[in-house]
Amino acid sequence: MGRKVYVSFLGTNDYEPCNYSLSGMPKVDNVRFVQEAGICRYCMDWCSDDAINIFTTEESYQKNWLNDGHSREGKTLKREGLRERISSLSLKAQVQEKRIPSGKNEQEIWEIFELVYEQLLPGDEVFFDITHGFRSLPLLALVIVNFAKVTKNIQVKAIGYGAMEALGSIREIQTMPPEQRNIPVFNLLAFDRLLDWSTAIDRFVVAGDPMLVKQLTQSDIKPLLANSNTRTKTVQALKYMAEALVTFSETIATCRGKNIVQDAANLKKNIILTQNQELIKPLRPLLAKFADSVRDFSGDEVRDGVVAARWCLEHNLIQQGFTLLEETMICHVLNEALPGHSREEDSTRNLVGMALYLRKNPQKKWKEEAKKSEADIKSLIAWLSIHSDIAAALSELNQYRNDINHAGYNKDPMNSKKFKSKLKEILLAIENTLRT
C-alpha cells in the first residue's frame, strides 16, 4: 500500500476565518486556510511515512506561510501563518513546504508541473486541493494526476475546491458573522473519473481493448450491487454488458471463430438493455459506439466472420484479421462445395488448401494424400474455378497469413506497413463478392 499524500497550493489573499464543509464530512469551523480544513479531515491519523506538501510562491510564502505577512495602512496585521497552524495540529505525517514559480507564463507552468510531479511516488494515494493559485491550476492539477496515474500508478482520492465565491467577495464575507461564513468544499473527483472514462473509450475505439471499460463499470456499480435496494435490473444489466464486452473482445483477439455468432449476439442484447441507462453518464456515448460497432453482426456464421475481420481491421488487430478471414472463407467454401462434411476436421479443412494448389496442376502430378480424397478435391476445384474471386482471395490470405504468423522468418517477407492495406483490400473484395 502506498503513502497518503496531501497536495495543495497556498494563495496570497488575507483570508478570513470561515467554516469549511467538505463533501460528506462534518464542518471544520473558524479556520483561515482551506488547507487546514482539508488536513483536519484527511490527515489527522496519517503516519510518518505519509506526506503533506504545500506549494508556495515567494509571495504566498511571505504572506501566508509565515506569520504576520499582511499589512494595512502601513501596519502589520497579526495573523498566524499556515506553517504555525499546521504545526499546532501535532501531525505525524511529514509536512513539506515547496517553492514554485507563480505560473505567469508557459515555462513557469511546466516548472510547476515538474515540481509537483516529482513529489509523487509510485502507488501514492493523493488528496489534491486546488482552491488557490492561478486559474490554470485546476486544469494543471488534472493533467498532473492523470499523467501520474499512468506513469506512477497513483490513486486519486480527492480533488478539493473551496468555493468561496459561493458566499461572495472577501469584503462581503468580512461583514458576515463568523457562524454564517460557511464555504462548501467540492470534491471534483468526478472530473478525474471522466478523464479515466475518456482513456477507456479511446483504448477501446482504437485498439478494441475493453478491460478499462470493464474495470470502471464494475467499480461504479459495485456499491450498487452490494445493496439489495439499489441492485436494480439496470445495474445488473451493466454488469452483464461489461462481461459480455470482454468476452466478445477476447473471442476476437484469440480468433475463436466458432464463438463469434453467440458472443456478438449476447453483446448486442446487453447493449440494448443498457444504452439508455443514466447511472454511468460517461458510458452512454461509448454504448452508442458499441452498438454501431456490432450492428452488422447478423447471426450468420460466414457473414459474422467477415464482419469480425472488419472489426479487426478497424481496431488494428491485423494478424487476427487475416486469421479470421481465411478460416471463415474456408468454412464458406466447404459449406458450398462439400455440404455435409465436417468443417472442424483438419483433414477436411486442409482439402481447400490442396485444391487451391492443385487446380492448376494435372492430376497425374497429385501426391498420394491428394489421390485419397480425389472426389472431394475435384468438387472443390470445380467450385473454386467458378468462384475465381474467392480462390484468388484465399490464395492471398494464405500467403500473407503465413508471412505474418512466421514473424517474417520466410523468403521475401513483406514490409510491415503493407499488411493493413492488404487486409483491407482483400476484405473489401470478399465483402463485395458475398453481397452478390
C-alpha positions as a Markdown table, in Angstrom:
| # | Residue | x | y | z |
|---|---|---|---|---|
| 1 | Met | 0.0 | 0.0 | 0.0 |
| 2 | Gly | 1.4 | 3.4 | -1.0 |
| 3 | Arg | 1.8 | 6.6 | 1.0 |
| 4 | Lys | -1.0 | 9.0 | 1.6 |
| 5 | Val | -0.1 | 12.4 | 0.2 |
| 6 | Tyr | -1.9 | 15.8 | 0.5 |
| 7 | Val | -1.1 | 18.4 | -2.1 |
| 8 | Ser | -2.2 | 22.0 | -2.0 |
| 9 | Phe | -1.2 | 25.4 | -3.3 |
| 10 | Leu | -1.1 | 28.4 | -1.0 |
| 11 | Gly | -2.7 | 31.7 | -2.1 |
| 12 | Thr | -1.8 | 35.3 | -1.3 |
| 13 | Asn | -5.0 | 36.8 | 0.0 |
| 14 | Asp | -5.6 | 37.8 | 3.6 |
| 15 | Tyr | -8.2 | 35.1 | 4.2 |
| 16 | Glu | -10.9 | 35.5 | 6.8 |
| 17 | Pro | -11.8 | 32.8 | 9.3 |
| 18 | Cys | -14.5 | 30.6 | 7.7 |
| 19 | Asn | -16.3 | 27.3 | 8.2 |
| 20 | Tyr | -15.4 | 24.8 | 5.6 |
| 21 | Ser | -17.7 | 21.9 | 4.8 |
| 22 | Leu | -16.1 | 19.1 | 2.9 |
| 23 | Ser | -18.4 | 16.8 | 0.9 |
| 24 | Gly | -19.9 | 14.1 | 3.2 |
| 25 | Met | -17.9 | 15.2 | 6.2 |
| 26 | Pro | -18.5 | 17.4 | 9.3 |
| 27 | Lys | -17.6 | 21.1 | 9.0 |
| 28 | Val | -14.3 | 22.5 | 10.2 |
| 29 | Asp | -15.1 | 25.8 | 11.9 |
| 30 | Asn | -13.3 | 29.1 | 12.2 |
| 31 | Val | -10.1 | 28.5 | 10.2 |
| 32 | Arg | -8.5 | 30.9 | 7.8 |
| 33 | Phe | -7.0 | 28.4 | 5.4 |
| 34 | Val | -8.8 | 25.8 | 3.4 |
| 35 | Gln | -5.7 | 23.7 | 3.7 |
| 36 | Glu | -6.1 | 23.4 | 7.5 |
| 37 | Ala | -9.7 | 22.2 | 6.9 |
| 38 | Gly | -8.6 | 19.6 | 4.4 |
| 39 | Ile | -5.8 | 18.4 | 6.7 |
| 40 | Cys | -8.1 | 18.2 | 9.7 |
| 41 | Arg | -10.5 | 16.0 | 7.7 |
| 42 | Tyr | -8.0 | 13.8 | 5.8 |
| 43 | Cys | -4.6 | 13.7 | 7.5 |
| 44 | Met | -5.0 | 13.6 | 11.3 |
| 45 | Asp | -4.4 | 9.8 | 11.6 |
| 46 | Trp | -1.7 | 9.6 | 8.9 |
| 47 | Cys | 1.7 | 8.1 | 9.9 |
| 48 | Ser | 5.2 | 9.3 | 9.5 |
| 49 | Asp | 5.5 | 7.7 | 6.0 |
| 50 | Asp | 2.8 | 10.0 | 4.7 |
| 51 | Ala | 3.3 | 13.5 | 3.4 |
| 52 | Ile | 1.6 | 16.9 | 3.3 |
| 53 | Asn | 3.0 | 19.0 | 0.5 |
| 54 | Ile | 2.2 | 22.7 | 0.5 |
| 55 | Phe | 3.4 | 24.6 | -2.6 |
| 56 | Thr | 4.1 | 28.3 | -2.2 |
| 57 | Thr | 5.2 | 31.1 | -4.5 |
| 58 | Glu | 7.6 | 33.6 | -3.0 |
| 59 | Glu | 4.7 | 36.0 | -2.3 |
| 60 | Ser | 2.4 | 33.4 | -0.7 |
| 61 | Tyr | 5.3 | 32.1 | 1.4 |
| 62 | Gln | 5.8 | 35.6 | 2.8 |
| 63 | Lys | 2.2 | 36.5 | 3.2 |
| 64 | Asn | 0.5 | 33.2 | 4.3 |
| 65 | Trp | 3.1 | 30.6 | 5.2 |
| 66 | Leu | 4.9 | 32.8 | 7.7 |
| 67 | Asn | 3.1 | 34.7 | 10.5 |
| 68 | Asp | 2.1 | 38.3 | 10.2 |
| 69 | Gly | 2.5 | 38.5 | 6.4 |
| 70 | His | -0.2 | 41.1 | 5.8 |
| 71 | Ser | -0.4 | 44.8 | 6.5 |
| 72 | Arg | -2.9 | 47.6 | 6.2 |
| 73 | Glu | -2.1 | 51.3 | 6.0 |
| 74 | Gly | 1.5 | 50.5 | 6.9 |
| 75 | Lys | 0.7 | 48.5 | 10.0 |
| 76 | Thr | 1.4 | 44.8 | 10.3 |
| 77 | Leu | -1.7 | 42.6 | 10.9 |
| 78 | Lys | -1.3 | 39.9 | 13.4 |
| 79 | Arg | -2.0 | 36.6 | 11.6 |
| 80 | Glu | -1.0 | 33.1 | 12.2 |
| 81 | Gly | 0.6 | 31.7 | 9.0 |
| 82 | Leu | -0.3 | 28.2 | 7.7 |
| 83 | Arg | 3.0 | 26.8 | 8.9 |
| 84 | Glu | 2.1 | 27.6 | 12.5 |
| 85 | Arg | -1.5 | 26.4 | 12.1 |
| 86 | Ile | -0.3 | 23.0 | 10.7 |
| 87 | Ser | 2.3 | 22.8 | 13.5 |
| 88 | Ser | -0.4 | 23.2 | 16.1 |
| 89 | Leu | -2.2 | 20.1 | 14.8 |
| 90 | Ser | 0.7 | 17.8 | 16.1 |
| 91 | Leu | 0.6 | 15.6 | 13.0 |
| 92 | Lys | 2.7 | 12.5 | 12.4 |
| 93 | Ala | 2.9 | 13.0 | 8.7 |
| 94 | Gln | 5.8 | 14.8 | 7.1 |
| 95 | Val | 5.0 | 18.4 | 6.3 |
| 96 | Gln | 6.9 | 20.0 | 3.4 |
| 97 | Glu | 6.7 | 23.5 | 2.0 |
| 98 | Lys | 7.9 | 23.5 | -1.6 |
| 99 | Arg | 8.6 | 26.7 | -3.5 |
| 100 | Ile | 7.2 | 27.1 | -7.1 |
| 101 | Pro | 7.1 | 29.9 | -9.6 |
| 102 | Ser | 3.9 | 31.9 | -9.9 |
| 103 | Gly | 2.8 | 30.4 | -13.2 |
| 104 | Lys | 2.7 | 33.6 | -15.2 |
| 105 | Asn | 3.9 | 32.0 | -18.4 |
| 106 | Glu | 4.1 | 28.6 | -20.1 |
| 107 | Gln | 7.7 | 27.9 | -18.9 |
| 108 | Glu | 6.7 | 28.5 | -15.3 |
| 109 | Ile | 3.6 | 26.3 | -15.7 |
| 110 | Trp | 5.9 | 23.5 | -16.9 |
| 111 | Glu | 8.1 | 24.1 | -13.9 |
| 112 | Ile | 5.1 | 23.7 | -11.6 |
| 113 | Phe | 4.2 | 20.5 | -13.3 |
| 114 | Glu | 7.6 | 19.0 | -12.8 |
| 115 | Leu | 8.0 | 20.2 | -9.2 |
| 116 | Val | 4.6 | 18.7 | -8.2 |
| 117 | Tyr | 5.1 | 15.6 | -10.2 |
| 118 | Glu | 8.5 | 14.8 | -8.7 |
| 119 | Gln | 6.9 | 14.8 | -5.2 |
| 120 | Leu | 4.6 | 11.9 | -6.1 |
| 121 | Leu | 5.9 | 8.3 | -5.7 |
| 122 | Pro | 4.7 | 5.1 | -7.3 |
| 123 | Gly | 1.5 | 3.9 | -5.6 |
| 124 | Asp | 0.7 | 7.1 | -3.7 |
| 125 | Glu | -2.8 | 7.8 | -2.6 |
| 126 | Val | -3.2 | 11.5 | -3.4 |
| 127 | Phe | -5.6 | 14.1 | -1.9 |
| 128 | Phe | -5.4 | 17.3 | -4.1 |
| 129 | Asp | -6.6 | 20.8 | -3.1 |
| 130 | Ile | -6.9 | 23.3 | -6.0 |
| 131 | Thr | -8.7 | 26.1 | -4.3 |
| 132 | His | -5.9 | 28.7 | -4.6 |
| 133 | Gly | -3.5 | 29.8 | -7.4 |
| 134 | Phe | -3.8 | 30.9 | -11.0 |
| 135 | Arg | -6.9 | 29.9 | -12.8 |
| 136 | Ser | -4.9 | 27.4 | -14.9 |
| 137 | Leu | -4.3 | 25.4 | -11.8 |
| 138 | Pro | -7.4 | 23.2 | -11.9 |
| 139 | Leu | -6.5 | 22.1 | -15.4 |
| 140 | Leu | -2.9 | 21.6 | -14.5 |
| 141 | Ala | -3.8 | 19.5 | -11.5 |
| 142 | Leu | -6.0 | 17.2 | -13.6 |
| 143 | Val | -3.1 | 16.9 | -16.1 |
| 144 | Ile | -0.6 | 16.0 | -13.3 |
| 145 | Val | -2.8 | 13.4 | -11.6 |
| 146 | Asn | -3.8 | 11.8 | -14.9 |
| 147 | Phe | -0.1 | 11.7 | -16.0 |
| 148 | Ala | 1.0 | 10.3 | -12.7 |
| 149 | Lys | -1.8 | 7.6 | -12.7 |
| 150 | Val | -0.3 | 6.3 | -15.9 |
| 151 | Thr | 3.4 | 6.7 | -15.1 |
| 152 | Lys | 3.4 | 6.1 | -11.3 |
| 153 | Asn | 0.2 | 4.2 | -10.7 |
| 154 | Ile | -1.1 | 6.7 | -8.2 |
| 155 | Gln | -4.6 | 6.7 | -6.9 |
| 156 | Val | -6.5 | 10.0 | -6.7 |
| 157 | Lys | -8.7 | 10.0 | -3.5 |
| 158 | Ala | -9.9 | 13.6 | -3.6 |
| 159 | Ile | -9.7 | 16.8 | -5.6 |
| 160 | Gly | -11.0 | 19.6 | -3.3 |
| 161 | Tyr | -12.1 | 23.1 | -4.3 |
| 162 | Gly | -13.2 | 25.6 | -1.7 |
| 163 | Ala | -15.9 | 27.7 | -3.4 |
| 164 | Met | -15.5 | 30.9 | -1.5 |
| 165 | Glu | -17.3 | 32.7 | -4.4 |
| 166 | Ala | -20.4 | 30.9 | -3.3 |
| 167 | Leu | -20.5 | 33.3 | -0.3 |
| 168 | Gly | -19.5 | 36.4 | -2.1 |
| 169 | Ser | -16.4 | 38.7 | -2.3 |
| 170 | Ile | -13.9 | 38.9 | 0.5 |
| 171 | Arg | -15.3 | 42.3 | 1.5 |
| 172 | Glu | -18.8 | 40.8 | 1.7 |
| 173 | Ile | -17.5 | 37.8 | 3.8 |
| 174 | Gln | -15.8 | 40.3 | 6.2 |
| 175 | Thr | -19.2 | 41.8 | 7.0 |
| 176 | Met | -20.8 | 38.4 | 7.8 |
| 177 | Pro | -20.9 | 37.0 | 11.3 |
| 178 | Pro | -18.5 | 34.0 | 11.6 |
| 179 | Glu | -21.2 | 31.4 | 12.0 |
| 180 | Gln | -22.6 | 32.4 | 8.5 |
| 181 | Arg | -19.3 | 32.1 | 6.7 |
| 182 | Asn | -20.0 | 28.5 | 5.5 |
| 183 | Ile | -17.9 | 27.6 | 2.5 |
| 184 | Pro | -18.6 | 24.4 | 0.6 |
| 185 | Val | -15.5 | 22.4 | -0.5 |
| 186 | Phe | -16.5 | 20.5 | -3.6 |
| 187 | Asn | -14.8 | 17.2 | -4.4 |
| 188 | Leu | -14.1 | 17.3 | -8.1 |
| 189 | Leu | -13.1 | 13.7 | -8.3 |
| 190 | Ala | -15.9 | 13.2 | -10.9 |
| 191 | Phe | -13.8 | 15.2 | -13.4 |
| 192 | Asp | -10.8 | 12.9 | -12.8 |
| 193 | Arg | -13.2 | 9.9 | -13.3 |
| 194 | Leu | -14.3 | 11.5 | -16.6 |
| 195 | Leu | -10.7 | 11.5 | -17.8 |
| 196 | Asp | -10.5 | 7.8 | -16.9 |
| 197 | Trp | -13.6 | 7.2 | -19.0 |
| 198 | Ser | -12.1 | 9.2 | -21.9 |
| 199 | Thr | -9.0 | 7.0 | -21.7 |
| 200 | Ala | -11.1 | 3.8 | -21.6 |
| 201 | Ile | -13.2 | 4.9 | -24.6 |
| 202 | Asp | -10.1 | 5.8 | -26.6 |
| 203 | Arg | -8.4 | 2.5 | -25.7 |
| 204 | Phe | -11.5 | 0.5 | -26.8 |
| 205 | Val | -12.1 | 2.5 | -30.0 |
| 206 | Val | -8.5 | 2.5 | -31.2 |
| 207 | Ala | -7.4 | -1.0 | -30.1 |
| 208 | Gly | -10.5 | -2.9 | -29.1 |
| 209 | Asp | -9.3 | -3.3 | -25.6 |
| 210 | Pro | -12.3 | -3.3 | -23.2 |
| 211 | Met | -10.5 | -4.0 | -19.9 |
| 212 | Leu | -10.5 | -0.4 | -18.6 |
| 213 | Val | -14.2 | -0.1 | -19.5 |
| 214 | Lys | -14.9 | -3.2 | -17.5 |
| 215 | Gln | -12.9 | -2.1 | -14.5 |
| 216 | Leu | -14.6 | 1.4 | -14.4 |
| 217 | Thr | -18.0 | -0.1 | -14.9 |
| 218 | Gln | -17.5 | -2.7 | -12.2 |
| 219 | Ser | -16.0 | 0.0 | -9.8 |
| 220 | Asp | -19.0 | 2.3 | -10.4 |
| 221 | Ile | -21.7 | -0.4 | -9.9 |
| 222 | Lys | -20.0 | -2.4 | -7.1 |
| 223 | Pro | -21.6 | -0.4 | -4.2 |
| 224 | Leu | -25.0 | -0.6 | -6.0 |
| 225 | Leu | -24.8 | -4.4 | -6.4 |
| 226 | Ala | -23.9 | -4.8 | -2.8 |
| 227 | Asn | -27.2 | -3.2 | -1.6 |
| 228 | Ser | -30.4 | -5.1 | -2.3 |
| 229 | Asn | -32.3 | -1.7 | -2.5 |
| 230 | Thr | -30.1 | -0.5 | -5.4 |
| 231 | Arg | -29.5 | -3.8 | -7.2 |
| 232 | Thr | -31.8 | -3.0 | -10.0 |
| 233 | Lys | -32.2 | -4.6 | -13.4 |
| 234 | Thr | -30.3 | -1.8 | -14.9 |
| 235 | Val | -27.3 | -2.2 | -12.5 |
| 236 | Gln | -27.3 | -6.0 | -13.2 |
| 237 | Ala | -27.5 | -5.3 | -17.0 |
| 238 | Leu | -24.5 | -3.1 | -16.8 |
| 239 | Lys | -22.6 | -5.9 | -15.1 |
| 240 | Tyr | -23.6 | -8.3 | -17.8 |
| 241 | Met | -22.8 | -5.8 | -20.5 |
| 242 | Ala | -19.2 | -5.3 | -19.2 |
| 243 | Glu | -18.7 | -9.1 | -19.0 |
| 244 | Ala | -20.1 | -9.6 | -22.5 |
| 245 | Leu | -17.9 | -6.9 | -23.9 |
| 246 | Val | -14.8 | -8.5 | -22.5 |
| 247 | Thr | -15.9 | -12.0 | -23.7 |
| 248 | Phe | -16.5 | -10.7 | -27.2 |
| 249 | Ser | -13.2 | -8.8 | -27.4 |
| 250 | Glu | -11.3 | -11.9 | -26.1 |
| 251 | Thr | -13.1 | -14.0 | -28.7 |
| 252 | Ile | -11.9 | -11.7 | -31.5 |
| 253 | Ala | -8.4 | -11.3 | -30.1 |
| 254 | Thr | -7.9 | -15.0 | -29.7 |
| 255 | Cys | -9.6 | -15.9 | -33.0 |
| 256 | Arg | -12.3 | -18.1 | -31.5 |
| 257 | Gly | -14.3 | -18.2 | -34.8 |
| 258 | Lys | -16.9 | -20.7 | -33.6 |
| 259 | Asn | -17.9 | -18.4 | -30.7 |
| 260 | Ile | -18.3 | -15.2 | -32.7 |
| 261 | Val | -22.0 | -15.6 | -33.6 |
| 262 | Gln | -23.0 | -16.3 | -30.0 |
| 263 | Asp | -20.8 | -13.7 | -28.3 |
| 264 | Ala | -21.7 | -11.0 | -30.7 |
| 265 | Ala | -25.4 | -11.7 | -30.2 |
| 266 | Asn | -25.0 | -11.7 | -26.4 |
| 267 | Leu | -23.2 | -8.3 | -26.5 |
| 268 | Lys | -25.8 | -6.8 | -28.8 |
| 269 | Lys | -28.6 | -7.9 | -26.4 |
| 270 | Asn | -26.8 | -6.4 | -23.4 |
| 271 | Ile | -26.1 | -3.2 | -25.2 |
| 272 | Ile | -29.8 | -2.8 | -26.0 |
| 273 | Leu | -30.7 | -3.3 | -22.3 |
| 274 | Thr | -28.2 | -0.7 | -21.1 |
| 275 | Gln | -27.8 | 2.0 | -23.8 |
| 276 | Asn | -30.4 | 4.3 | -22.2 |
| 277 | Gln | -29.1 | 3.9 | -18.6 |
| 278 | Glu | -28.4 | 7.1 | -16.5 |
| 279 | Leu | -26.3 | 5.6 | -13.8 |
| 280 | Ile | -22.9 | 6.0 | -15.5 |
| 281 | Lys | -23.3 | 9.0 | -17.8 |
| 282 | Pro | -19.8 | 8.8 | -19.5 |
| 283 | Leu | -20.8 | 5.3 | -20.6 |
| 284 | Arg | -23.7 | 6.4 | -22.7 |
| 285 | Pro | -21.7 | 7.7 | -25.7 |
| 286 | Leu | -19.5 | 4.6 | -25.5 |
| 287 | Leu | -22.5 | 2.3 | -25.6 |
| 288 | Ala | -23.6 | 4.1 | -28.7 |
| 289 | Lys | -20.2 | 3.3 | -30.3 |
| 290 | Phe | -20.6 | -0.3 | -29.1 |
| 291 | Ala | -24.0 | -0.5 | -30.8 |
| 292 | Asp | -22.6 | 0.8 | -34.0 |
| 293 | Ser | -19.6 | -1.5 | -34.0 |
| 294 | Val | -21.7 | -4.7 | -33.5 |
| 295 | Arg | -24.7 | -3.6 | -35.6 |
| 296 | Asp | -23.6 | -5.7 | -38.7 |
| 297 | Phe | -23.3 | -9.0 | -36.8 |
| 298 | Ser | -26.4 | -10.9 | -38.1 |
| 299 | Gly | -26.1 | -14.4 | -36.7 |
| 300 | Asp | -24.9 | -15.9 | -39.9 |
| 301 | Glu | -21.6 | -17.7 | -39.3 |
| 302 | Val | -19.8 | -16.7 | -42.5 |
| 303 | Arg | -21.0 | -13.1 | -42.6 |
| 304 | Asp | -20.2 | -12.6 | -39.0 |
| 305 | Gly | -16.7 | -14.0 | -39.5 |
| 306 | Val | -16.2 | -11.4 | -42.2 |
| 307 | Val | -17.7 | -8.7 | -40.0 |
| 308 | Ala | -15.2 | -9.8 | -37.3 |
| 309 | Ala | -12.4 | -9.4 | -39.7 |
| 310 | Arg | -13.6 | -5.9 | -40.5 |
| 311 | Trp | -13.6 | -5.2 | -36.7 |
| 312 | Cys | -10.0 | -6.4 | -36.5 |
| 313 | Leu | -9.0 | -4.1 | -39.3 |
| 314 | Glu | -10.7 | -1.1 | -37.6 |
| 315 | His | -9.1 | -1.9 | -34.3 |
| 316 | Asn | -5.6 | -2.6 | -35.6 |
| 317 | Leu | -5.7 | -6.4 | -34.9 |
| 318 | Ile | -4.1 | -7.2 | -38.2 |
| 319 | Gln | -2.9 | -10.7 | -37.5 |
| 320 | Gln | -6.3 | -11.7 | -36.1 |
| 321 | Gly | -7.9 | -10.2 | -39.1 |
| 322 | Phe | -6.0 | -12.4 | -41.6 |
| 323 | Thr | -6.6 | -15.5 | -39.5 |
| 324 | Leu | -10.3 | -15.0 | -39.0 |
| 325 | Leu | -10.9 | -14.0 | -42.6 |
| 326 | Glu | -9.0 | -17.0 | -44.0 |
| 327 | Glu | -10.7 | -19.5 | -41.7 |
| 328 | Thr | -14.1 | -18.0 | -42.3 |
| 329 | Met | -13.7 | -18.3 | -46.1 |
| 330 | Ile | -12.5 | -21.9 | -45.7 |
| 331 | Cys | -15.8 | -22.6 | -43.9 |
| 332 | His | -17.7 | -20.8 | -46.7 |
| 333 | Val | -16.0 | -22.9 | -49.4 |
| 334 | Leu | -16.7 | -26.1 | -47.6 |
| 335 | Asn | -20.3 | -25.2 | -47.0 |
| 336 | Glu | -20.8 | -24.5 | -50.7 |
| 337 | Ala | -18.6 | -27.2 | -52.3 |
| 338 | Leu | -18.7 | -30.1 | -49.8 |
| 339 | Pro | -22.0 | -29.7 | -47.8 |
| 340 | Gly | -22.4 | -32.3 | -45.1 |
| 341 | His | -18.7 | -32.6 | -44.5 |
| 342 | Ser | -17.3 | -31.8 | -41.0 |
| 343 | Arg | -15.6 | -28.4 | -41.1 |
| 344 | Glu | -13.8 | -29.0 | -37.8 |
| 345 | Glu | -11.6 | -31.8 | -39.0 |
| 346 | Asp | -8.1 | -30.7 | -40.0 |
| 347 | Ser | -8.1 | -33.2 | -42.8 |
| 348 | Thr | -11.2 | -31.7 | -44.3 |
| 349 | Arg | -10.1 | -28.1 | -43.9 |
| 350 | Asn | -6.7 | -28.9 | -45.5 |
| 351 | Leu | -8.5 | -30.1 | -48.6 |
| 352 | Val | -9.3 | -26.4 | -49.5 |
| 353 | Gly | -5.6 | -25.6 | -49.5 |
| 354 | Met | -4.8 | -28.6 | -51.6 |
| 355 | Ala | -7.5 | -27.7 | -54.1 |
| 356 | Leu | -6.1 | -24.2 | -54.4 |
| 357 | Tyr | -2.7 | -25.6 | -55.2 |
| 358 | Leu | -3.7 | -28.5 | -57.4 |
| 359 | Arg | -6.3 | -26.7 | -59.6 |
| 360 | Lys | -3.5 | -25.6 | -61.9 |
| 361 | Asn | -1.7 | -28.9 | -61.9 |
| 362 | Pro | -2.5 | -32.0 | -63.9 |
| 363 | Gln | -4.0 | -34.9 | -61.9 |
| 364 | Lys | -1.1 | -37.2 | -62.7 |
| 365 | Lys | 1.2 | -34.9 | -60.6 |
| 366 | Trp | -1.0 | -35.2 | -57.5 |
| 367 | Lys | 0.6 | -36.8 | -54.5 |
| 368 | Glu | -0.8 | -39.8 | -52.7 |
| 369 | Glu | -2.5 | -37.8 | -50.0 |
| 370 | Ala | -4.5 | -35.9 | -52.6 |
| 371 | Lys | -5.4 | -39.0 | -54.5 |
| 372 | Lys | -7.0 | -40.4 | -51.4 |
| 373 | Ser | -9.5 | -37.5 | -51.4 |
| 374 | Glu | -9.8 | -37.3 | -55.2 |
| 375 | Ala | -13.6 | -36.8 | -55.4 |
| 376 | Asp | -13.7 | -34.1 | -52.7 |
| 377 | Ile | -10.7 | -32.2 | -54.2 |
| 378 | Lys | -12.3 | -32.3 | -57.7 |
| 379 | Ser | -15.5 | -30.9 | -56.2 |
| 380 | Leu | -13.6 | -28.1 | -54.5 |
| 381 | Ile | -11.6 | -27.3 | -57.7 |
| 382 | Ala | -14.8 | -27.2 | -59.7 |
| 383 | Trp | -16.4 | -24.7 | -57.2 |
| 384 | Leu | -13.2 | -22.6 | -57.0 |
| 385 | Ser | -13.0 | -22.4 | -60.8 |
| 386 | Ile | -16.5 | -20.9 | -60.9 |
| 387 | His | -15.7 | -18.6 | -58.0 |
| 388 | Ser | -12.3 | -17.4 | -59.0 |
| 389 | Asp | -12.5 | -14.3 | -56.9 |
| 390 | Ile | -12.9 | -16.3 | -53.8 |
| 391 | Ala | -10.0 | -18.6 | -54.9 |
| 392 | Ala | -7.8 | -15.5 | -55.5 |
| 393 | Ala | -8.6 | -14.0 | -52.1 |
| 394 | Leu | -7.9 | -17.3 | -50.3 |
| 395 | Ser | -4.5 | -17.7 | -52.1 |
| 396 | Glu | -3.5 | -14.2 | -51.0 |
| 397 | Leu | -4.8 | -14.7 | -47.4 |
| 398 | Asn | -2.8 | -17.8 | -47.1 |
| 399 | Gln | 0.3 | -16.1 | -48.3 |
| 400 | Tyr | 0.1 | -13.1 | -46.0 |
| 401 | Arg | -1.1 | -15.1 | -43.0 |
| 402 | Asn | 1.9 | -17.4 | -43.3 |
| 403 | Asp | 4.2 | -14.4 | -43.6 |
| 404 | Ile | 2.8 | -12.7 | -40.5 |
| 405 | Asn | 2.5 | -15.9 | -38.4 |
| 406 | His | 6.1 | -16.9 | -39.2 |
| 407 | Ala | 7.2 | -13.5 | -37.9 |
| 408 | Gly | 8.9 | -12.7 | -41.2 |
| 409 | Tyr | 11.2 | -15.7 | -41.0 |
| 410 | Asn | 10.4 | -16.7 | -44.5 |
| 411 | Lys | 11.6 | -16.0 | -48.0 |
| 412 | Asp | 10.8 | -12.4 | -49.2 |
| 413 | Pro | 8.9 | -11.3 | -46.1 |
| 414 | Met | 6.5 | -8.4 | -46.7 |
| 415 | Asn | 7.1 | -4.9 | -45.2 |
| 416 | Ser | 5.1 | -4.5 | -42.0 |
| 417 | Lys | 3.5 | -1.3 | -43.3 |
| 418 | Lys | 1.7 | -3.2 | -46.1 |
| 419 | Phe | -0.2 | -5.8 | -44.1 |
| 420 | Lys | -3.0 | -3.5 | -43.1 |
| 421 | Ser | -3.6 | -2.2 | -46.6 |
| 422 | Lys | -3.5 | -5.8 | -48.0 |
| 423 | Leu | -6.1 | -6.9 | -45.4 |
| 424 | Lys | -8.3 | -4.0 | -46.3 |
| 425 | Glu | -8.0 | -4.8 | -50.0 |
| 426 | Ile | -8.8 | -8.5 | -49.6 |
| 427 | Leu | -11.6 | -7.8 | -47.1 |
| 428 | Leu | -13.3 | -5.4 | -49.4 |
| 429 | Ala | -13.1 | -7.8 | -52.3 |
| 430 | Ile | -14.7 | -10.6 | -50.2 |
| 431 | Glu | -17.4 | -8.3 | -48.9 |
| 432 | Asn | -18.3 | -7.3 | -52.4 |
| 433 | Thr | -18.4 | -10.9 | -53.6 |
| 434 | Leu | -20.7 | -12.0 | -50.7 |
| 435 | Arg | -23.1 | -9.2 | -51.4 |
| 436 | Thr | -23.8 | -10.5 | -55.0 |
